């Protein structure tokens, strides 16, 4: 289960839920002032975000397989999110759309080429 570091609950909700379309499965805090730990889901993709200092290092990269990168690309562009306008790049091994979260983590959505 990937754990990604986050630093702002507000920015995490804006980016992951409003922009990328994740839903929150659950949230945990040890008390009202403790850092947030939560599980997010978008279809089959499940991620954990943690504000806890020792849980993860900012700057991780995830390679996330998708079936229709063009549809995901169109969905994200239609949201007109002011902090990201991802494009799709063609590689020998597939099509990639990279989006950086507000905490320096990179989500690389990847559609494998049909002949690969």
C-alpha distances in whole Angstrom, upper triangle without the diagonal:
4,6,10,13,16,19,21,20,23,21,18,19,22,20,16,18,22,22,18,19,16,16,15,14,15,16,16,19,21,24,25,25,22,19,17,13,12,10,11,12,14,15,12,10,7,7,7,11,12,16,16,18,16,12,12,15,16,17,13,13,11,13,13,15,17,21,23,22,26,25,22,24,27,25,24,28,29,28,30,27,29,26,25,27,25,27,26,27,28,27,28,25,24,24,22,21,20,19,19,18,20,18,19,15,16,14,16,17,18,21,22,26,27,29,26
4,6,10,13,16,18,18,20,19,15,17,19,17,14,17,20,19,16,18,15,16,15,15,15,16,17,19,21,24,25,24,21,18,16,13,12,10,11,12,14,15,13,10,8,6,6,8,10,14,14,16,14,11,9,12,12,13,9,10,8,11,11,14,17,20,22,21,25,24,21,22,26,24,22,25,27,26,27,24,26,23,22,24,22,24,23,24,26,25,26,23,22,22,19,19,17,16,15,14,17,15,15,11,12,11,13,15,17,20,21,25,27,29,26
4,7,10,13,15,15,18,16,13,15,18,16,14,16,20,19,17,18,15,16,14,14,14,14,14,16,18,21,22,21,17,14,12,9,10,9,10,13,15,17,16,12,10,6,5,6,7,10,11,12,11,7,6,9,10,12,9,11,10,14,14,17,20,23,25,23,27,26,22,24,27,25,23,26,28,26,27,24,25,22,22,24,23,25,25,26,28,27,29,26,25,24,21,20,18,17,15,13,15,13,13,11,13,12,15,17,19,22,24,28,30,32,29
4,6,10,12,13,15,14,11,13,15,13,12,15,18,17,15,17,14,16,14,16,15,14,15,16,19,21,21,20,17,13,12,10,10,10,11,13,15,18,17,13,11,8,6,5,6,9,10,11,11,8,6,7,7,9,7,9,10,13,14,18,20,23,24,22,25,25,21,22,25,23,21,24,26,23,24,21,22,19,19,21,20,23,23,24,26,26,28,26,24,23,20,19,16,14,12,10,11,9,10,7,10,10,14,16,19,22,24,28,30,32,30
4,7,10,11,14,12,10,13,15,13,13,16,18,18,17,19,16,17,16,17,16,15,15,15,17,19,19,18,15,11,10,9,11,12,13,16,18,21,21,17,15,11,9,6,5,6,8,8,9,7,5,6,5,8,8,11,13,16,17,21,23,27,27,25,28,28,24,24,27,25,22,25,27,24,25,21,22,19,19,22,21,24,25,26,29,28,31,28,27,26,23,21,18,15,13,10,10,7,9,8,11,13,16,19,22,25,27,31,34,36,33
4,6,8,10,9,7,10,12,11,11,14,16,16,15,17,15,16,15,17,16,14,14,14,17,18,17,16,13,10,9,9,10,12,13,16,18,21,21,18,16,12,10,6,6,5,8,9,11,10,9,9,8,10,11,14,15,18,19,22,24,27,28,25,28,27,23,24,26,24,21,23,25,22,23,19,19,16,17,21,20,24,25,27,29,30,32,30,29,27,23,21,18,15,12,9,8,6,9,9,12,14,17,20,23,26,29,32,35,37,35
4,7,9,8,8,11,13,12,13,16,17,17,18,19,18,19,17,19,18,15,15,14,17,17,16,14,12,9,9,11,13,15,16,19,21,25,25,21,19,16,13,9,8,5,9,9,12,12,11,11,9,12,14,17,18,22,22,26,27,31,31,28,30,30,26,26,28,26,23,25,26,23,23,19,19,17,18,22,22,26,28,29,32,32,35,33,32,30,26,24,20,17,14,11,9,7,10,12,15,17,21,23,26,30,32,36,38,41,38
4,5,5,6,9,10,11,12,13,15,15,16,18,16,17,15,18,17,14,15,14,17,17,15,13,12,9,9,11,12,15,15,18,20,24,25,21,19,16,14,10,10,8,11,13,16,15,14,15,13,15,17,19,20,23,23,27,27,31,30,28,30,29,25,25,27,24,21,23,25,21,21,17,17,15,17,21,22,26,28,30,33,33,37,35,33,31,27,24,21,18,15,11,9,9,12,13,17,18,21,23,27,30,33,36,39,41,39
4,6,5,6,9,10,10,11,13,14,15,16,14,14,12,15,13,11,12,12,15,15,13,12,12,9,7,10,10,13,13,16,18,22,23,20,18,15,13,9,9,8,12,14,17,16,16,17,15,17,18,20,20,23,23,26,26,30,29,28,29,28,24,25,26,23,21,23,24,20,21,17,18,16,18,22,23,26,28,30,33,34,37,35,33,31,27,25,22,18,16,13,11,11,15,15,18,18,22,23,27,30,33,36,39,41,39
4,5,5,6,9,10,10,11,13,14,15,14,14,13,17,16,14,15,15,19,18,16,15,15,13,11,13,13,15,14,17,19,22,24,21,19,17,16,12,13,12,15,18,20,19,19,19,17,19,20,21,22,25,24,27,27,30,29,27,28,27,23,24,25,22,19,21,21,18,18,15,15,14,17,20,21,25,27,30,33,34,37,36,33,31,27,24,22,18,16,13,11,12,16,16,19,19,22,23,27,30,33,36,39,42,40
4,5,5,6,8,10,10,11,12,14,13,14,14,17,17,15,17,17,21,21,19,17,17,14,12,14,14,15,14,17,18,21,23,20,18,16,15,12,13,12,16,17,20,18,17,17,15,16,17,18,19,22,21,24,24,27,27,24,26,24,21,21,22,20,17,18,19,16,16,12,13,11,13,17,18,22,24,26,30,31,34,32,30,27,24,21,18,14,12,9,7,9,12,13,15,16,19,20,24,27,30,33,36,39,37
4,5,5,6,8,9,10,10,12,11,12,11,14,14,12,15,15,19,19,18,17,16,13,10,11,10,12,10,13,14,18,19,16,15,12,11,8,10,10,14,16,18,16,15,16,13,15,15,16,16,19,18,22,22,25,25,23,24,23,19,20,21,19,16,19,20,16,17,14,15,13,14,17,18,21,23,26,29,29,32,30,28,26,23,19,17,14,12,8,7,9,12,11,14,14,17,18,22,25,28,31,34,37,35
4,6,5,5,7,9,10,10,9,9,9,13,13,12,14,16,19,20,18,18,17,14,12,12,10,11,10,12,13,17,19,16,15,13,12,10,12,13,16,19,21,19,18,19,17,18,18,19,19,21,20,22,22,25,24,23,24,22,19,20,21,18,15,18,18,15,16,13,15,14,15,18,19,22,24,27,30,31,34,32,29,27,24,21,19,15,14,11,11,12,15,15,16,16,19,19,23,26,29,32,34,37,36
4,6,6,5,6,9,10,10,11,12,16,16,16,18,19,23,23,21,20,20,17,15,16,14,15,13,14,15,18,20,18,17,15,15,13,15,15,19,21,23,21,20,21,18,19,19,20,19,21,20,23,22,25,23,21,22,21,17,18,18,16,13,15,15,12,13,9,11,11,12,15,16,20,22,25,28,30,33,31,29,26,23,19,18,14,13,10,10,12,15,15,16,15,19,19,23,25,29,31,34,37,35
4,6,6,5,6,9,9,11,12,16,17,16,19,20,24,24,23,22,21,18,16,16,14,14,12,13,13,17,18,16,15,13,14,12,14,15,19,20,22,20,18,18,15,16,16,16,16,18,17,19,19,22,21,18,20,18,15,15,16,14,11,13,14,11,12,9,10,9,9,12,13,17,19,22,25,26,29,28,25,22,19,16,14,10,10,7,7,10,12,12,12,12,15,15,19,22,25,28,31,33,32
4,6,6,5,6,6,8,9,13,14,14,17,19,23,23,22,22,21,17,14,14,11,11,8,9,9,13,15,12,11,10,11,10,13,14,18,20,21,19,17,18,16,16,15,15,14,16,14,17,17,20,19,17,19,17,14,15,17,14,11,14,15,13,14,11,14,12,12,15,15,18,19,22,25,26,29,27,24,22,19,16,14,11,11,8,10,12,13,12,12,11,14,14,18,20,24,27,29,32,30
4,6,6,5,5,6,8,11,13,14,17,19,23,23,22,22,21,19,15,15,12,11,8,9,9,13,15,13,13,12,13,12,15,17,20,22,24,21,20,21,19,20,19,19,17,19,17,19,18,20,20,19,20,18,14,16,17,13,12,15,15,12,14,12,15,14,14,16,17,20,21,24,27,28,31,29,26,24,21,18,17,14,14,12,13,15,17,16,16,14,17,16,20,22,25,28,30,33,32
4,6,6,8,9,11,15,16,17,20,22,26,26,24,24,24,21,18,18,16,15,12,13,12,15,18,16,16,15,16,15,18,19,23,25,27,24,23,24,21,21,21,21,20,21,19,21,19,21,20,19,19,17,14,15,15,12,10,12,12,9,11,9,12,12,13,14,15,19,21,24,27,29,32,30,27,24,21,18,17,14,15,12,13,16,18,17,17,16,18,17,21,23,26,29,31,34,33
4,6,8,11,13,17,19,19,22,24,28,28,27,26,26,22,20,19,17,16,13,13,12,15,17,15,16,15,17,16,19,20,23,25,27,24,22,23,20,19,19,18,17,18,16,18,17,19,18,16,16,14,11,11,12,9,7,9,10,7,9,7,10,10,9,11,12,15,17,20,23,25,28,27,24,21,18,14,14,11,12,10,12,15,16,15,15,13,15,14,18,20,24,26,28,31,30
4,6,9,12,15,17,18,21,24,27,28,27,27,26,22,19,18,16,14,11,10,8,11,14,12,13,12,14,14,17,19,22,24,25,23,21,21,19,18,17,16,14,15,13,15,13,16,15,13,14,13,9,10,12,9,7,10,11,9,12,10,13,12,11,12,12,14,16,19,21,23,26,24,21,18,16,12,12,10,11,10,12,15,16,14,13,10,12,11,15,17,20,23,25,28,27
4,7,10,13,15,17,20,23,27,28,26,27,26,23,19,18,15,13,10,9,7,10,12,11,12,13,15,15,18,20,23,26,27,24,23,24,21,21,20,19,17,17,15,16,14,16,15,15,16,13,10,12,13,9,9,12,12,10,13,12,15,15,14,15,15,18,18,22,24,26,28,26,23,20,18,16,16,13,15,13,15,18,19,17,16,13,15,14,17,18,22,25,26,30,29
4,7,9,12,14,17,20,23,25,24,24,23,20,17,15,12,10,6,5,5,8,11,9,9,9,11,12,15,18,21,23,24,21,20,21,20,20,18,18,15,17,14,16,15,17,17,16,18,16,13,15,16,13,12,16,16,14,17,15,18,17,16,18,17,20,20,23,26,27,29,27,24,22,19,17,16,14,15,13,15,17,18,16,16,13,15,14,17,19,22,25,27,30,29
4,6,9,11,15,18,22,23,22,23,22,19,15,14,10,9,6,5,6,9,12,11,10,10,12,12,15,18,20,24,24,21,21,23,22,22,21,21,18,20,17,19,18,20,20,20,21,19,16,19,19,16,15,19,19,16,19,17,20,20,19,21,21,24,24,27,29,30,33,30,27,25,23,21,20,18,18,16,18,19,21,19,19,17,19,18,21,22,26,29,30,33,32
4,6,7,11,14,18,19,18,20,18,16,12,11,7,6,5,6,9,12,13,12,10,10,10,10,13,15,18,21,22,19,19,22,21,22,21,21,19,21,18,21,20,23,23,23,25,22,19,22,23,19,18,22,22,19,22,20,22,21,21,23,23,26,27,29,32,32,35,32,30,28,25,23,22,19,19,16,18,18,21,19,20,18,21,20,23,25,28,31,33,36,34
4,7,11,14,17,19,19,21,19,17,13,11,8,5,6,7,10,12,12,12,9,10,10,12,14,17,18,22,22,19,20,23,22,24,22,22,20,22,19,21,21,23,24,24,27,24,21,24,25,22,21,25,25,22,25,23,26,25,25,27,26,29,29,31,33,34,36,33,31,29,27,25,24,22,22,19,21,21,23,21,22,20,22,21,24,26,28,32,33,36,34
4,7,11,14,15,16,17,16,14,11,9,6,6,8,10,13,15,16,15,11,11,10,11,12,15,16,20,20,17,19,22,22,24,22,23,21,23,22,24,24,26,28,27,30,27,24,27,28,25,24,27,27,25,27,25,27,26,26,28,28,31,31,34,36,36,38,35,33,32,29,27,26,24,23,20,21,20,23,21,23,21,24,24,27,29,31,35,36,39,37
4,7,10,12,12,14,12,10,7,6,4,7,9,12,16,18,19,17,13,12,10,10,10,12,13,17,18,15,17,20,20,22,21,23,22,24,23,25,26,29,30,29,31,29,26,28,30,26,25,28,28,25,27,25,26,25,26,29,28,31,32,35,37,37,39,37,35,33,30,28,26,24,23,19,19,19,22,20,22,21,25,25,28,30,33,37,38,41,39
4,7,9,10,11,9,9,6,5,6,9,12,15,19,21,21,19,16,14,11,11,10,11,11,15,16,14,16,19,20,23,22,24,23,26,25,28,29,32,33,32,35,33,29,31,33,30,28,31,32,29,30,27,29,27,28,31,31,34,35,37,39,39,41,39,37,36,33,31,29,26,24,21,21,20,23,21,24,23,27,27,30,33,35,39,41,43,41
4,5,7,8,6,6,5,7,9,12,15,19,22,25,25,23,19,17,13,12,10,10,10,14,15,14,17,19,20,23,23,25,25,28,28,31,32,35,36,35,37,35,32,34,35,32,30,33,34,30,32,29,30,28,29,33,33,36,37,39,41,41,44,41,39,38,35,33,30,27,25,22,21,20,23,22,25,25,29,30,33,36,38,42,44,46,44
4,7,8,6,8,9,9,12,15,19,22,26,28,28,26,22,20,16,15,13,12,11,14,15,15,18,21,22,26,25,28,28,31,31,34,35,38,39,38,41,39,35,37,39,36,34,37,37,34,36,32,33,31,33,36,36,39,40,42,44,44,46,44,42,41,38,36,33,31,29,25,24,22,25,25,28,28,32,33,36,39,41,45,47,49,46
4,6,5,8,10,12,14,17,20,24,27,30,30,28,24,22,19,17,15,13,13,16,18,18,21,23,24,27,27,30,30,33,33,36,37,40,41,40,42,40,37,38,40,37,35,37,38,34,36,32,33,31,33,37,37,40,42,44,46,46,49,46,44,43,40,38,35,32,30,26,25,23,27,26,30,30,34,35,38,41,43,47,49,52,49
4,6,9,9,12,14,18,20,24,27,30,30,28,25,23,19,17,15,14,14,17,19,19,22,24,24,27,28,30,30,34,33,36,37,40,40,39,41,39,36,37,38,35,33,36,36,32,33,30,31,29,31,35,36,39,41,43,46,46,49,46,44,43,39,37,34,31,29,25,23,22,26,26,29,30,34,35,38,41,44,47,49,52,49
4,7,9,12,15,19,21,25,28,31,31,29,25,23,19,17,14,12,12,14,17,17,20,21,22,25,26,29,29,33,33,36,37,40,41,39,41,39,36,37,38,35,33,35,36,32,33,29,30,28,30,34,35,38,40,42,45,45,48,45,44,42,39,36,33,30,27,24,22,20,24,24,28,29,33,34,37,40,43,47,49,52,49
4,6,9,13,16,19,23,26,29,29,26,23,20,16,14,11,9,9,11,14,14,16,18,19,23,23,26,27,30,30,33,35,38,39,37,39,38,34,35,37,34,32,35,35,32,33,29,30,28,29,33,33,37,38,40,43,43,45,43,41,40,36,34,31,28,26,22,20,19,22,22,26,26,30,32,35,38,41,44,47,49,46
4,7,10,14,16,20,23,26,26,23,20,17,13,11,7,5,6,9,11,11,13,15,16,19,19,22,23,26,26,30,31,35,35,34,36,35,31,32,34,31,29,31,32,29,30,26,27,24,26,29,30,33,34,36,39,39,41,39,37,36,33,30,27,24,22,18,17,15,18,18,22,23,26,28,31,35,37,41,43,45,43
4,6,10,12,16,19,22,23,20,17,14,10,8,6,5,7,11,13,11,13,16,16,19,19,21,21,24,24,27,28,31,32,31,33,32,28,29,31,28,26,29,29,26,27,24,25,23,24,28,28,31,32,34,37,37,39,37,35,34,30,28,25,22,20,17,16,14,18,17,20,21,24,26,29,32,34,38,40,43,40
4,7,10,14,17,20,20,17,13,11,7,6,4,6,7,11,12,10,12,14,15,18,17,19,19,22,21,24,26,29,30,29,31,30,26,28,30,27,25,28,29,26,28,24,26,24,24,27,27,30,31,33,35,35,37,34,33,32,28,26,24,22,20,16,16,15,18,16,19,19,22,23,27,29,32,35,38,40,37
4,7,10,14,16,16,14,11,8,6,5,7,9,11,14,15,12,13,16,16,18,17,19,18,20,19,22,23,26,27,26,29,27,23,25,27,24,22,26,27,24,26,23,24,23,23,26,25,28,29,31,33,33,36,33,31,30,27,25,23,20,19,16,16,15,18,16,18,17,21,21,24,27,30,33,35,38,35
4,7,10,13,13,11,7,6,5,7,9,12,14,17,17,14,14,17,17,19,17,18,16,18,17,19,20,23,24,23,26,24,21,23,25,22,21,25,25,23,25,22,25,23,23,25,24,27,27,29,31,31,33,30,28,27,25,23,21,19,19,16,17,17,19,16,18,16,19,19,22,24,27,30,32,35,32
4,7,10,10,8,6,5,6,8,11,14,16,19,20,16,16,18,17,18,17,17,15,16,14,17,17,20,21,20,23,21,17,20,22,18,17,21,22,19,22,19,22,20,20,22,21,24,24,26,28,29,31,28,26,24,22,20,19,17,17,14,16,16,18,15,16,14,17,16,19,21,24,28,29,32,30
4,6,7,6,5,6,9,11,14,18,20,22,23,19,19,21,20,20,18,17,15,16,13,14,14,17,18,18,20,18,15,18,20,17,16,20,20,19,21,20,23,21,20,22,20,23,23,25,27,27,29,26,24,23,21,19,18,17,18,16,18,18,20,17,17,14,16,15,18,19,22,25,27,30,28
4,6,5,7,9,12,14,17,20,23,25,25,22,21,22,21,21,19,17,14,15,11,12,11,13,14,14,17,14,12,15,16,13,13,17,18,16,19,18,21,20,19,20,18,20,20,22,24,25,27,24,21,20,18,16,16,15,17,15,18,19,20,17,16,13,15,13,15,16,19,22,24,27,26
4,6,8,11,14,17,20,24,26,28,28,24,23,25,24,24,21,20,16,16,12,12,11,12,13,14,17,14,12,16,17,15,15,19,19,19,22,21,24,23,22,22,20,22,21,23,24,25,27,24,21,20,19,18,18,18,20,19,22,23,23,20,19,15,16,14,15,16,18,21,22,25,24
4,6,10,13,16,20,23,25,27,27,23,22,24,23,23,20,18,15,14,11,10,10,12,14,15,18,16,14,18,20,17,18,22,22,22,25,23,27,25,23,24,22,23,22,24,24,24,26,22,20,20,19,18,19,18,20,20,23,23,23,20,19,15,16,13,15,15,17,20,21,24,23
4,7,10,13,17,20,22,24,23,20,19,20,20,19,16,15,11,11,8,9,10,13,14,15,18,16,14,17,19,17,16,20,21,20,23,21,24,22,20,21,19,21,20,22,23,23,25,21,19,18,17,16,16,15,17,16,19,19,19,16,15,12,13,11,13,14,17,20,22,24,23
4,7,10,13,17,18,21,20,17,16,18,18,18,16,15,12,13,11,13,13,16,18,18,21,20,17,19,22,19,18,22,23,22,24,22,25,23,21,23,21,23,23,24,26,26,27,24,22,21,19,18,18,17,17,16,18,18,19,15,15,13,15,14,16,18,20,24,25,28,26
4,7,10,13,15,17,17,13,12,15,14,15,12,12,10,12,11,14,15,19,20,19,22,21,18,20,22,20,19,22,23,21,24,21,23,21,20,22,20,23,22,24,26,26,28,25,23,22,19,18,16,15,15,13,15,15,15,12,13,11,14,14,17,19,21,25,27,29,27
4,7,10,11,14,14,10,10,13,13,15,13,14,12,15,14,17,19,22,24,23,26,24,21,23,25,23,21,24,26,23,25,22,24,22,21,24,22,25,25,27,29,28,31,28,26,25,22,21,19,17,16,14,15,14,15,13,14,13,16,17,20,23,25,29,31,33,30
4,7,9,12,12,9,9,11,11,13,12,14,13,16,16,19,21,24,25,24,26,25,22,23,25,23,21,24,25,22,24,20,22,19,19,22,22,25,25,27,29,29,32,29,27,26,23,21,18,16,14,11,12,11,13,11,13,13,17,18,21,24,27,30,33,35,32
4,5,8,9,7,8,10,10,13,13,15,16,19,19,23,24,28,29,27,30,29,25,26,29,26,24,27,28,25,26,23,24,21,22,25,24,27,28,30,32,32,34,32,30,29,26,24,21,19,16,13,13,11,14,12,15,16,20,21,24,27,30,33,36,38,35
4,6,9,8,9,10,11,14,14,17,18,22,22,26,27,31,31,30,32,31,27,28,30,28,25,28,29,26,27,23,24,21,22,26,25,29,30,31,34,34,36,34,33,31,28,26,23,20,17,14,13,10,13,13,17,18,22,24,27,30,33,36,39,41,38
4,6,6,8,10,12,15,15,19,20,23,24,27,29,33,34,32,35,34,30,31,34,31,29,31,33,30,30,27,27,24,25,29,28,31,33,34,36,36,38,36,35,33,30,28,25,23,20,17,16,13,16,15,19,20,24,26,29,32,34,38,40,42,39
4,6,7,8,10,14,15,18,20,24,25,28,31,34,35,33,36,36,32,32,35,33,30,32,34,31,32,28,28,25,26,29,29,32,33,34,36,35,38,35,35,34,30,29,25,23,20,17,16,13,15,15,19,21,24,27,29,33,35,38,41,43,40
4,6,8,11,14,14,18,19,23,24,28,30,34,35,33,36,36,32,33,36,34,31,34,36,33,34,30,30,27,28,31,30,33,33,34,36,35,37,34,34,33,30,29,26,24,21,19,19,15,16,16,19,21,24,26,29,32,34,37,40,42,38
4,7,10,13,12,15,16,20,21,24,27,30,32,30,33,33,29,30,33,31,28,31,33,31,32,28,29,26,26,29,28,30,31,31,33,32,34,32,31,31,27,26,23,22,19,17,17,14,15,14,17,18,21,23,26,29,31,34,37,39,35
4,7,9,8,12,13,17,18,22,25,28,30,28,31,31,27,28,31,29,26,29,31,29,29,26,26,23,23,26,25,27,28,28,30,29,31,29,28,28,24,23,20,19,16,14,15,11,12,10,14,15,18,21,23,27,28,32,34,36,33
4,6,7,11,13,17,19,22,25,29,30,27,30,31,27,27,30,29,26,28,31,29,29,25,25,22,22,25,23,26,26,27,29,28,30,28,27,27,23,22,19,17,14,13,13,10,9,9,12,15,17,20,23,26,28,31,34,36,32
4,6,9,12,16,18,21,24,27,28,25,28,28,25,24,27,26,23,25,28,25,25,22,22,18,18,21,20,23,24,24,26,26,28,27,26,25,21,20,16,14,11,10,10,6,6,6,9,12,15,18,21,25,27,30,33,35,32
4,7,10,13,16,19,22,25,26,23,25,26,23,22,26,25,22,23,26,25,24,21,21,17,17,19,18,20,21,21,23,22,25,23,23,22,18,17,13,12,9,9,10,7,5,4,7,10,13,16,18,22,24,27,30,32,29
4,7,10,13,16,19,23,24,21,24,25,21,21,25,24,21,23,26,25,25,22,22,19,18,20,18,20,20,20,22,21,23,21,21,20,16,16,12,12,10,10,12,10,7,5,6,8,11,14,16,20,21,24,28,29,26
4,7,10,13,16,19,20,18,21,22,18,18,22,22,19,21,24,23,23,21,22,18,16,18,15,17,17,17,18,17,19,17,17,16,13,12,10,10,9,10,13,12,9,6,5,6,7,10,12,16,18,21,24,25,22
4,6,10,12,16,17,15,19,19,16,17,21,20,18,20,23,22,23,21,22,19,17,18,15,17,16,16,18,17,19,16,15,15,12,11,9,10,10,11,15,14,12,8,6,5,6,8,10,13,15,19,21,23,20
4,7,10,13,15,13,16,17,15,16,19,19,17,20,23,22,23,22,23,21,18,18,15,16,14,14,15,14,15,13,12,11,9,10,9,11,12,14,18,17,15,11,9,6,5,6,7,10,11,15,18,19,16
4,6,10,12,11,14,15,12,14,17,16,15,18,21,20,22,21,23,21,18,18,15,15,14,15,15,15,17,14,12,11,9,10,10,11,13,14,18,18,16,13,10,7,6,5,6,9,11,14,17,19,16
4,7,9,9,13,13,12,13,17,16,16,19,21,21,23,22,25,23,20,20,16,16,14,15,15,14,15,12,10,10,9,11,12,14,16,18,21,22,20,17,14,10,8,6,5,6,8,11,13,16,14
4,6,6,10,10,9,11,14,13,14,17,18,19,21,21,24,22,19,18,15,15,13,14,14,15,17,14,11,10,10,10,12,14,17,18,22,23,22,18,15,12,10,6,6,5,8,11,13,16,15
4,6,9,9,9,12,14,14,15,18,19,20,23,23,26,25,21,20,17,16,14,15,15,16,17,14,11,11,12,13,15,17,20,22,25,26,25,22,19,15,13,10,8,6,8,10,11,14,14
4,5,6,7,9,10,11,13,15,16,18,20,20,23,23,19,18,15,14,12,14,14,16,17,15,12,10,11,11,14,16,20,21,25,26,25,22,19,16,14,10,9,7,10,11,12,15,16
4,5,5,6,9,10,11,12,14,16,17,18,20,20,16,14,11,10,8,11,11,13,16,14,10,7,8,7,11,13,16,18,22,23,22,19,16,13,11,7,7,6,10,11,13,16,16
4,5,5,6,9,10,11,12,15,16,17,20,20,16,14,11,10,8,11,12,15,17,16,12,9,10,9,13,14,18,20,23,25,24,22,19,16,14,11,11,9,12,13,14,18,18
4,5,5,6,9,10,11,13,15,16,19,20,16,14,13,12,11,14,16,18,20,19,15,12,13,11,14,15,19,20,23,25,25,22,20,16,15,12,12,11,14,15,16,20,20
4,5,5,6,9,10,11,13,14,17,17,14,12,10,11,10,14,15,18,20,19,15,12,11,9,12,12,15,16,19,22,21,19,16,13,12,9,11,11,14,16,18,21,21
4,5,5,6,9,10,12,12,15,15,11,9,7,7,8,11,14,16,19,18,15,11,10,8,10,10,14,16,19,21,20,18,16,13,12,10,11,11,15,16,19,22,21
4,6,5,6,9,10,12,15,16,13,10,10,10,10,14,16,19,22,22,18,14,14,11,14,14,17,18,21,24,23,22,19,16,16,13,15,14,18,19,20,24,24
4,6,5,7,10,11,14,15,13,11,11,12,13,17,19,22,25,23,20,16,15,12,14,13,16,17,19,22,22,21,18,16,16,13,15,16,19,21,22,26,26
4,5,5,7,8,11,11,9,8,8,10,12,15,18,21,24,23,19,16,14,11,12,10,13,13,16,19,19,17,15,13,14,12,15,16,20,21,23,27,26
4,5,6,7,10,11,9,6,8,9,11,15,18,21,24,24,20,17,15,12,13,12,14,15,17,20,20,20,17,16,16,14,17,18,21,22,25,28,27
4,5,8,11,13,12,10,11,13,15,19,21,24,28,27,23,20,18,15,16,15,18,18,19,23,23,22,20,19,19,17,20,20,24,25,27,30,30
4,5,9,11,10,10,12,14,16,20,23,26,29,28,25,21,19,16,16,14,16,16,17,20,21,20,19,17,19,17,20,21,25,27,29,32,32
4,6,9,8,8,11,13,16,20,23,26,29,29,25,22,20,16,16,14,15,15,16,20,20,20,19,18,19,19,21,23,26,28,30,33,33
4,6,6,7,10,13,16,20,23,26,29,28,25,22,19,15,15,12,13,12,12,16,17,17,16,16,17,17,21,22,26,28,30,33,33
4,6,8,11,14,18,21,24,27,30,30,27,23,21,17,16,13,13,12,12,16,16,18,17,17,19,20,23,25,28,30,33,36,35
4,7,10,13,17,19,23,25,28,28,25,22,19,15,13,10,9,9,9,12,13,14,14,14,16,17,21,23,27,29,32,34,33
4,6,9,13,15,19,21,25,24,21,18,15,11,10,7,8,9,10,13,13,13,12,12,13,14,17,20,23,25,28,30,29
4,7,10,13,17,19,23,23,20,16,14,10,10,8,10,12,13,17,16,16,14,13,14,14,16,18,22,23,26,28,28
4,7,10,13,16,19,19,16,13,10,6,6,6,9,12,14,16,15,14,12,11,10,11,13,15,18,19,22,25,24
4,7,10,13,17,17,14,10,8,6,7,9,12,15,17,20,18,17,14,13,11,11,12,13,16,17,20,22,22
4,7,10,13,13,10,6,5,5,8,10,14,17,20,21,19,18,14,13,10,9,9,10,13,13,16,18,18
4,6,10,11,9,6,5,6,9,12,15,18,21,23,20,19,15,14,11,11,10,11,12,12,16,17,16
4,7,8,6,5,7,9,12,15,18,22,25,26,23,21,17,16,13,12,10,10,10,10,13,14,13
4,5,5,6,7,11,13,16,19,22,25,26,23,21,17,16,13,12,10,10,10,9,13,13,11
4,6,8,10,14,16,20,22,26,29,29,26,24,20,19,15,15,12,11,10,8,11,10,9
4,7,9,13,15,19,21,24,28,28,25,22,19,17,13,13,9,9,6,6,10,9,7
4,6,10,13,16,19,22,26,26,23,21,17,15,11,10,7,6,4,5,9,10,8
4,7,10,13,17,20,23,24,22,19,16,13,10,8,6,5,7,7,11,12,11
4,6,10,13,16,19,20,18,16,12,10,6,6,5,7,9,11,14,16,14
4,7,10,13,16,18,16,14,10,8,6,5,7,9,12,14,17,19,18
4,7,10,13,14,12,10,7,6,4,6,9,12,14,17,20,22,20
4,6,10,11,10,8,6,5,6,8,11,14,18,20,23,25,24
4,7,8,6,6,4,6,9,11,14,18,21,23,26,28,26
4,5,6,5,6,8,11,13,17,20,23,26,29,31,29
4,6,8,10,11,15,17,20,24,27,29,33,35,33
4,6,9,11,15,18,21,24,27,30,33,35,33
4,6,10,13,16,19,22,25,28,31,33,30
4,7,10,13,16,20,22,25,28,30,27
4,6,10,12,16,18,21,25,26,24
4,6,9,13,16,19,22,24,22
4,6,10,12,15,18,20,18
4,7,10,13,16,18,16
4,6,9,12,15,13
4,6,9,12,11
4,6,8,7
4,6,5
4,6
4
